[in-house]
Amino acid sequence: MNTSPSDATATAAAILPLVGGPANVTSVAHCMTRLRLGLADRSLVDEEALRALPGVLGVVDDDTYQIVLGPGVVTQVTPEFEKLMGAAGELAARGAELKAEQRARNATPGKLLLRRIANIFVPLIPALIGCGVLAGLNGLLINMGWLPGVTGALAVIPSAFLTLIAVFVGYNTAKEFGGTPVLGGAVAAVVVYPGVAKVTAFGVALSPGQGGVLGALAAALLGTYVEKWCRTWVPATLDVLVTPTLTVLVAGLATLYGLMYTAGEISTAIGTAANWLLSTTGPFAGLILGGLFLPLVMLGLHQALIPIHTTLIEQQGYTVLLPLLAMAGAGQVGAAVAVYFRLRHDTSIRTTIKSALPAGLLGVGEPLIYGVSLPLGRPFLTACAGGAAGGAFVGFFAMLGDRVGATAIGPSGWALFPLLAGNRGLGTTVAIYGGGLLTGYAVGFLATYAFGFSRQHQVARNRRRLVRGPWNG
């Protein structure tokens, strides 16, 4: 849902004083749904007032302070927030002074690694979504025999990005780890250059794209360390010539004669493991993946799966894991509907559910997680049960040989339908995924309705009904 420029400005202006004002903000960024702020002192945040702001769907206190605004809205509010913060140079200078202290205080090595992985891959998601939709549309046109003069062009457009995605990964990797981004992209380009077919490593001829995004990430990371090492001893007068040359040479040779082969073996193992897991333990794998994904999202650990999704899309044309994980959102929706019916007299939480449910149906689960199920406790667990049931449903059909995948990452819920792909035709794929969603909705609803509230909660609810009288329902 988009908002007008005036609404975006008003939202940004309302948020800024509640997070401690400009002096307390050290960095500003956003992902698909959240405004991510670095804060010098989190005790200055008025979280209660922040949650009550119209348009704010929830907050997450993690390595950065994250304000959930929803897709589309966050991309409009962020630049308005940055304008209020002042010139970009002033923000960068203030951030440089406090960034190290903030990270040391709030980020463990594991969190920092996941944040860096997210910073590499999350900026690529819009292109993955756009190319995924086009690839799915082209497949539909080909299957239907429609517009044969257009399908060739539609095949080229999404394939171009997926062919060169390694270059973008290399660019973002060098940028994130303090190197020169274009050098990271240059080294990563070795992975996809057609001429690598003439190179032999470990007795085997290399193939363009071997190692994929993992090889590109490793190549750019190595290039960044080579570049930093060079800058410690190369004289300033020769730096502009020697440092880039050695960076590209050393990292490029290491990529050709080691990283591409190694990363290729790892990438192949990931694809093989994913297919084996679903073909042999489909329902169990789906149950575990669907049931645990909400806690992963809550902890921010789901970012670690992005390179795996991207690798599977590169190899097979789709990721078989995302539809399983998307079932967690279905369980969350079912649980929220049950809470809505059970807490008929809780106006506040019913209003939250009504405003957050459309986003939940489209796969944006944070508003329901942080605004409904997690604060109530048990509904979070019963939502996980719904996700597990939906995942087991999709996994069962995968074990029978009917694999369901997604051609891009990012969307889930109903928004994933245009991105679905599989090995049994679009109709079968859509039916299985839709059946999984319905299963997740149903089990999440029933489990929450029956077991989502403690005995004490029931007693308090009955007392309220006695006070209100039977005429009030």
C-alpha positions as CSV (number, residue, x, y, z in Angstrom):
1,M,0.0,0.0,0.0
2,N,1.4,3.4,-1.0
3,T,1.0,6.6,0.8
4,S,0.9,10.2,-0.4
5,P,4.0,12.4,-0.1
6,S,2.4,14.5,2.6
7,D,1.5,11.3,4.6
8,A,5.0,10.0,4.3
9,T,6.4,13.4,5.5
10,A,4.0,13.4,8.4
11,T,4.9,9.9,9.4
12,A,8.6,10.7,9.3
13,A,8.1,13.9,11.3
14,A,6.1,12.0,13.9
15,I,8.7,9.2,14.2
16,L,11.8,11.4,14.6
17,P,11.1,12.9,18.0
18,L,9.9,9.6,19.4
19,V,13.3,8.0,18.7
20,G,15.2,10.7,20.5
21,G,15.5,13.3,17.8
22,P,18.2,13.8,15.1
23,A,21.1,13.8,17.7
24,N,20.2,10.3,18.7
25,V,20.1,8.8,15.2
26,T,23.4,7.4,13.9
27,S,22.2,5.7,10.7
28,V,19.2,5.3,8.5
29,A,18.3,2.4,6.2
30,H,15.4,0.3,5.2
31,C,14.5,-3.2,3.9
32,M,11.3,-4.3,2.3
33,T,9.0,-3.5,5.3
34,R,11.1,-1.8,8.0
35,L,12.8,1.5,8.7
36,R,16.1,0.5,10.3
37,L,17.7,3.1,12.6
38,G,21.0,3.1,14.4
39,L,20.5,4.8,17.7
40,A,23.1,6.2,20.1
41,D,20.9,5.8,23.2
42,R,17.9,3.5,23.0
43,S,16.6,4.7,26.4
44,L,15.5,7.9,24.7
45,V,12.9,6.0,22.5
46,D,9.3,6.4,23.5
47,E,8.3,3.0,22.3
48,E,4.7,3.1,23.5
49,A,4.0,6.3,21.6
50,L,5.8,5.0,18.6
51,R,3.7,1.8,18.5
52,A,0.5,4.0,18.7
53,L,1.4,6.1,15.7
54,P,-0.9,5.6,12.7
55,G,1.0,3.7,10.0
56,V,3.4,2.0,12.5
57,L,2.7,-1.7,12.4
58,G,5.3,-2.7,15.1
59,V,8.8,-2.2,16.3
60,V,11.8,-4.6,16.7
61,D,14.7,-3.9,19.0
62,D,17.6,-5.7,17.4
63,D,21.1,-4.7,16.2
64,T,19.3,-1.8,14.6
65,Y,16.0,-0.3,15.9
66,Q,13.5,-1.4,13.3
67,I,10.1,0.3,12.8
68,V,7.7,-1.9,10.7
69,L,5.8,0.3,8.2
70,G,5.0,-2.2,5.5
71,P,6.0,-2.7,1.9
72,G,5.8,0.4,-0.3
73,V,5.2,2.7,2.6
74,V,8.7,2.3,4.0
75,T,10.3,3.3,0.7
76,Q,8.4,6.6,0.8
77,V,8.9,7.4,4.5
78,T,12.7,6.7,4.5
79,P,13.8,9.5,2.2
80,E,11.5,11.9,4.1
81,F,13.1,10.8,7.3
82,E,16.6,11.4,5.8
83,K,15.6,14.9,4.7
84,L,14.5,15.7,8.3
85,M,17.8,14.4,9.5
86,G,19.7,17.0,7.5
87,A,22.5,16.7,4.9
88,A,23.8,13.2,4.2
89,G,27.3,14.3,5.1
90,E,26.3,15.4,8.6
91,L,24.5,12.1,9.1
92,A,27.5,10.1,7.9
93,A,29.9,12.0,10.1
94,R,27.7,11.5,13.2
95,G,27.3,7.8,12.3
96,A,31.0,7.3,11.9
97,E,31.7,8.6,15.4
98,L,29.1,6.3,17.2
99,K,28.8,3.3,14.9
100,A,31.6,1.3,16.4
101,E,30.4,1.9,20.0
102,Q,26.8,1.0,19.0
103,R,27.8,-2.2,17.3
104,A,30.0,-3.3,20.2
105,R,27.1,-2.7,22.6
106,N,24.3,-4.2,20.6
107,A,25.7,-6.7,18.1
108,T,27.1,-10.2,18.7
109,P,29.4,-11.6,16.0
110,G,26.6,-13.8,14.8
111,K,24.2,-10.9,14.5
112,L,26.8,-8.8,12.8
113,L,27.4,-11.6,10.2
114,L,23.7,-12.0,9.5
115,R,23.3,-8.2,9.1
116,R,26.1,-8.2,6.6
117,I,24.6,-11.1,4.7
118,A,21.3,-9.2,4.6
119,N,23.1,-6.0,3.4
120,I,24.6,-7.9,0.5
121,F,21.5,-9.7,-0.7
122,V,18.4,-7.7,0.4
123,P,19.1,-4.9,-2.1
124,L,18.9,-7.5,-4.9
125,I,15.4,-8.7,-3.9
126,P,13.4,-6.1,-6.0
127,A,15.2,-7.2,-9.1
128,L,14.7,-10.9,-8.2
129,I,11.0,-10.3,-7.7
130,G,10.6,-8.4,-11.0
131,C,12.6,-11.0,-13.0
132,G,10.8,-13.8,-11.2
133,V,7.4,-12.5,-12.2
134,L,8.5,-12.1,-15.8
135,A,10.0,-15.6,-15.9
136,G,6.7,-17.0,-14.5
137,L,4.7,-15.0,-17.0
138,N,6.9,-16.1,-19.9
139,G,6.5,-19.8,-18.8
140,L,2.7,-19.4,-18.8
141,L,2.7,-17.9,-22.3
142,I,4.9,-20.7,-23.6
143,N,2.7,-23.4,-22.0
144,M,-0.4,-21.7,-23.5
145,G,1.2,-21.2,-26.9
146,W,0.4,-17.5,-26.7
147,L,2.4,-14.6,-28.2
148,P,5.3,-16.7,-29.6
149,G,6.9,-13.5,-31.0
150,V,7.2,-12.1,-27.5
151,T,8.3,-15.0,-25.4
152,G,11.9,-14.9,-26.7
153,A,12.3,-11.4,-25.5
154,L,10.6,-12.1,-22.2
155,A,13.1,-15.0,-21.7
156,V,16.1,-12.7,-22.2
157,I,15.0,-9.9,-19.8
158,P,14.9,-12.0,-16.5
159,S,17.7,-14.3,-17.6
160,A,20.1,-11.3,-18.1
161,F,20.0,-10.4,-14.4
162,L,20.2,-13.9,-13.1
163,T,23.2,-14.5,-15.3
164,L,25.0,-11.5,-14.0
165,I,23.8,-11.6,-10.4
166,A,27.3,-12.7,-9.3
167,V,28.6,-9.3,-10.3
168,F,26.0,-7.5,-8.1
169,V,26.8,-9.8,-5.2
170,G,30.5,-9.1,-5.6
171,Y,29.9,-5.3,-5.7
172,N,27.7,-5.4,-2.6
173,T,30.1,-7.7,-0.7
174,A,33.1,-5.3,-1.2
175,K,30.9,-2.4,-0.2
176,E,29.8,-4.1,2.9
177,F,33.2,-5.2,4.0
178,G,35.0,-1.9,3.4
179,G,36.5,-2.5,0.0
180,T,36.1,-0.7,-3.3
181,P,32.7,-1.9,-4.7
182,V,33.7,-1.9,-8.4
183,L,36.8,-4.0,-7.6
184,G,34.5,-6.5,-5.9
185,G,32.3,-6.6,-8.9
186,A,35.2,-7.0,-11.3
187,V,36.6,-10.0,-9.4
188,A,33.1,-11.6,-9.1
189,A,32.6,-11.1,-12.9
190,V,35.3,-13.8,-13.4
191,V,32.7,-16.3,-12.2
192,V,30.3,-15.6,-15.0
193,Y,32.7,-14.8,-17.8
194,P,32.3,-17.3,-20.7
195,G,36.0,-17.5,-21.2
196,V,36.5,-19.5,-18.0
197,A,35.5,-22.6,-20.0
198,K,39.1,-22.6,-21.3
199,V,40.5,-22.9,-17.8
200,T,41.1,-26.2,-16.1
201,A,41.2,-26.5,-12.3
202,F,41.7,-29.8,-10.4
203,G,41.7,-31.6,-13.7
204,V,38.3,-30.4,-14.6
205,A,37.3,-27.7,-17.1
206,L,35.5,-24.8,-15.4
207,S,32.1,-23.7,-16.7
208,P,30.7,-20.1,-16.6
209,G,28.7,-19.5,-13.5
210,Q,30.3,-22.4,-11.6
211,G,30.1,-21.5,-7.9
212,G,27.3,-19.0,-8.4
213,V,26.7,-16.4,-5.8
214,L,28.7,-18.2,-3.2
215,G,31.8,-18.1,-5.4
216,A,31.2,-14.4,-6.2
217,L,30.8,-13.6,-2.5
218,A,34.0,-15.5,-1.6
219,A,35.9,-13.9,-4.5
220,A,34.9,-10.3,-3.6
221,L,35.6,-10.9,0.1
222,L,39.1,-12.2,-0.8
223,G,39.6,-9.2,-3.1
224,T,38.6,-6.8,-0.3
225,Y,41.2,-8.3,2.1
226,V,43.9,-8.1,-0.7
227,E,43.0,-4.5,-1.3
228,K,43.2,-3.6,2.4
229,W,46.6,-5.4,2.7
230,C,47.9,-3.6,-0.4
231,R,47.0,-0.2,1.0
232,T,49.1,-0.8,4.2
233,W,52.4,-1.0,2.3
234,V,52.0,0.4,-1.3
235,P,53.3,4.0,-1.4
236,A,50.6,6.6,-2.0
237,T,52.1,7.6,-5.3
238,L,51.7,4.0,-6.7
239,D,48.5,3.1,-4.9
240,V,46.1,4.1,-7.7
241,L,48.1,1.7,-10.1
242,V,49.4,-1.1,-8.0
243,T,46.5,-1.8,-5.5
244,P,43.7,-2.3,-8.1
245,T,46.0,-4.4,-10.3
246,L,47.1,-6.7,-7.5
247,T,43.6,-6.9,-6.1
248,V,42.1,-8.1,-9.4
249,L,45.1,-10.4,-10.2
250,V,45.4,-12.2,-6.9
251,A,41.7,-12.6,-6.2
252,G,41.0,-13.4,-9.8
253,L,43.6,-16.2,-9.9
254,A,42.4,-17.6,-6.6
255,T,38.8,-17.5,-7.9
256,L,39.8,-19.5,-11.0
257,Y,42.0,-22.0,-9.4
258,G,40.2,-22.6,-6.1
259,L,37.1,-20.7,-5.2
260,M,35.0,-21.5,-8.3
261,Y,35.6,-25.2,-7.9
262,T,35.0,-25.2,-4.2
263,A,32.0,-23.0,-4.2
264,G,30.6,-25.0,-7.1
265,E,30.8,-28.2,-5.1
266,I,29.1,-26.5,-2.1
267,S,26.4,-25.1,-4.4
268,T,25.8,-28.5,-5.9
269,A,25.6,-30.0,-2.4
270,I,23.0,-27.4,-1.3
271,G,20.8,-28.3,-4.3
272,T,21.2,-32.0,-3.8
273,A,20.6,-31.8,-0.1
274,A,17.4,-29.7,-0.6
275,N,16.0,-32.2,-3.2
276,W,17.0,-35.2,-1.1
277,L,15.4,-33.7,2.0
278,L,12.1,-33.2,0.4
279,S,12.0,-36.4,-1.6
280,T,12.8,-38.6,1.4
281,T,11.5,-36.8,4.4
282,G,9.1,-34.4,2.8
283,P,6.3,-34.1,5.5
284,F,8.8,-34.0,8.3
285,A,11.1,-31.5,6.6
286,G,8.0,-29.3,5.8
287,L,6.8,-29.6,9.4
288,I,10.2,-28.4,10.8
289,L,10.7,-25.6,8.3
290,G,7.2,-24.3,8.5
291,G,7.0,-24.6,12.2
292,L,10.3,-22.9,13.0
293,F,10.2,-20.0,10.5
294,L,8.3,-17.6,12.7
295,P,10.9,-17.8,15.5
296,L,13.6,-17.3,12.9
297,V,11.9,-14.2,11.6
298,M,11.4,-12.9,15.2
299,L,15.2,-13.3,15.8
300,G,16.3,-12.1,12.4
301,L,18.0,-15.4,11.6
302,H,15.9,-15.9,8.4
303,Q,18.4,-13.6,6.7
304,A,20.9,-16.5,6.7
305,L,18.7,-18.4,4.2
306,I,18.9,-15.8,1.5
307,P,22.1,-17.1,-0.1
308,I,20.6,-20.6,-0.1
309,H,17.5,-19.4,-1.8
310,T,19.5,-17.5,-4.4
311,T,21.7,-20.5,-5.0
312,L,18.7,-22.8,-5.6
313,I,17.2,-20.2,-8.0
314,E,20.5,-20.1,-9.9
315,Q,20.7,-23.8,-10.2
316,Q,17.1,-25.0,-10.6
317,G,15.2,-21.9,-11.6
318,Y,13.3,-21.8,-8.3
319,T,13.8,-22.4,-4.6
320,V,11.9,-25.3,-3.1
321,L,12.3,-24.0,0.4
322,L,10.4,-20.7,0.2
323,P,6.9,-22.2,-0.3
324,L,7.5,-24.4,2.8
325,L,8.6,-21.4,4.9
326,A,5.7,-19.3,3.6
327,M,3.4,-21.6,5.4
328,A,4.4,-20.0,8.7
329,G,2.6,-16.9,7.5
330,A,-0.5,-18.9,6.9
331,G,-0.4,-20.3,10.5
332,Q,0.0,-16.7,11.7
333,V,-3.1,-15.5,9.8
334,G,-5.2,-18.4,11.1
335,A,-4.1,-17.7,14.6
336,A,-4.9,-14.0,14.3
337,V,-8.4,-14.7,13.0
338,A,-9.0,-17.0,16.0
339,V,-7.8,-14.3,18.4
340,Y,-10.2,-11.9,16.7
341,F,-13.2,-14.2,17.4
342,R,-12.1,-15.2,20.9
343,L,-11.4,-11.7,22.2
344,R,-14.6,-10.1,21.0
345,H,-14.5,-7.4,23.7
346,D,-10.8,-6.4,23.3
347,T,-11.3,-3.5,20.9
348,S,-7.6,-2.6,20.8
349,I,-6.3,-6.0,19.6
350,R,-9.2,-6.5,17.2
351,T,-8.4,-3.1,15.6
352,T,-4.7,-4.2,15.3
353,I,-5.8,-7.5,13.7
354,K,-8.1,-5.8,11.2
355,S,-5.3,-3.4,10.1
356,A,-2.6,-6.0,10.0
357,L,-4.5,-8.9,8.5
358,P,-4.3,-7.8,4.8
359,A,-0.5,-7.5,5.1
360,G,-0.4,-10.9,6.7
361,L,-2.4,-12.4,3.8
362,L,0.3,-11.0,1.5
363,G,3.1,-12.5,3.5
364,V,4.1,-9.5,5.6
365,G,3.9,-11.2,9.0
366,E,5.7,-8.8,11.4
367,P,2.6,-6.7,12.3
368,L,0.7,-9.8,13.4
369,I,3.8,-11.3,15.1
370,Y,4.7,-8.2,17.2
371,G,1.2,-6.7,17.5
372,V,-0.9,-9.8,18.2
373,S,0.5,-13.3,18.7
374,L,3.9,-12.6,20.4
375,P,2.4,-10.3,23.1
376,L,-0.3,-12.9,23.9
377,G,2.2,-15.8,24.1
378,R,0.3,-18.9,23.3
379,P,-1.1,-17.8,20.0
380,F,2.5,-17.5,18.8
381,L,3.0,-21.2,19.5
382,T,-0.3,-22.2,17.9
383,A,0.6,-20.0,14.9
384,C,3.8,-22.1,14.6
385,A,1.7,-25.2,14.7
386,G,-0.3,-23.9,11.8
387,G,2.9,-23.2,9.8
388,A,4.1,-26.7,10.6
389,A,0.9,-28.3,9.3
390,G,1.0,-26.3,6.1
391,G,4.7,-27.1,5.6
392,A,4.0,-30.8,6.1
393,F,1.2,-30.6,3.5
394,V,3.5,-29.2,0.8
395,G,6.3,-31.5,1.9
396,F,4.1,-34.5,1.5
397,F,3.5,-33.8,-2.1
398,A,7.2,-33.0,-2.6
399,M,8.0,-36.5,-1.3
400,L,5.5,-37.8,-4.0
401,G,7.6,-36.0,-6.6
402,D,5.5,-32.8,-7.0
403,R,7.9,-30.1,-6.1
404,V,6.7,-26.5,-5.5
405,G,9.1,-23.7,-5.8
406,A,9.4,-19.9,-6.1
407,T,11.3,-18.1,-8.9
408,A,12.2,-15.2,-6.5
409,I,12.5,-14.4,-2.9
410,G,10.8,-11.8,-0.8
411,P,7.0,-12.2,-1.2
412,S,5.0,-15.0,0.4
413,G,1.3,-15.6,1.2
414,W,-0.9,-14.7,-1.7
415,A,1.8,-12.6,-3.2
416,L,3.8,-15.7,-4.0
417,F,1.3,-17.1,-6.5
418,P,2.7,-15.1,-9.5
419,L,6.2,-16.5,-8.6
420,L,5.3,-20.2,-8.3
421,A,7.1,-22.8,-10.4
422,G,7.4,-26.5,-10.2
423,N,8.0,-29.8,-12.0
424,R,4.4,-30.8,-12.6
425,G,2.9,-27.8,-14.4
426,L,1.5,-24.6,-13.1
427,G,-2.0,-25.9,-12.2
428,T,-0.6,-28.6,-10.0
429,T,1.9,-26.3,-8.4
430,V,-0.8,-23.6,-7.6
431,A,-3.1,-26.3,-6.2
432,I,-0.5,-27.7,-3.8
433,Y,0.6,-24.3,-2.6
434,G,-3.0,-23.2,-2.2
435,G,-3.8,-26.4,-0.3
436,G,-0.8,-25.7,2.0
437,L,-2.1,-22.2,2.8
438,L,-5.6,-23.4,3.5
439,T,-4.1,-26.1,5.8
440,G,-2.0,-23.5,7.6
441,Y,-5.0,-21.2,8.0
442,A,-7.2,-24.0,9.4
443,V,-4.7,-25.5,11.8
444,G,-3.5,-22.1,13.0
445,F,-7.2,-21.1,13.6
446,L,-8.3,-24.3,15.3
447,A,-5.1,-24.7,17.5
448,T,-5.4,-21.1,18.7
449,Y,-9.2,-21.2,19.2
450,A,-8.8,-24.4,21.3
451,F,-5.4,-24.0,23.1
452,G,-4.3,-20.4,22.5
453,F,-5.5,-19.0,25.8
454,S,-4.6,-19.9,29.4
455,R,-7.2,-20.8,32.0
456,Q,-6.6,-17.5,33.8
457,H,-7.3,-15.7,30.6
458,Q,-10.6,-17.6,30.3
459,V,-11.6,-16.8,33.8
460,A,-10.9,-13.1,33.3
461,R,-12.8,-13.1,30.0
462,N,-15.9,-14.8,31.7
463,R,-15.8,-12.2,34.5
464,R,-15.9,-9.4,31.9
465,R,-18.9,-11.0,30.2
466,L,-20.7,-11.3,33.6
467,V,-20.1,-7.6,34.3
468,R,-21.2,-6.5,30.8
469,G,-24.2,-8.7,31.0
470,P,-25.5,-11.3,28.4
471,W,-27.1,-8.5,26.3
472,N,-23.6,-7.3,25.5
473,G,-22.5,-10.7,24.0
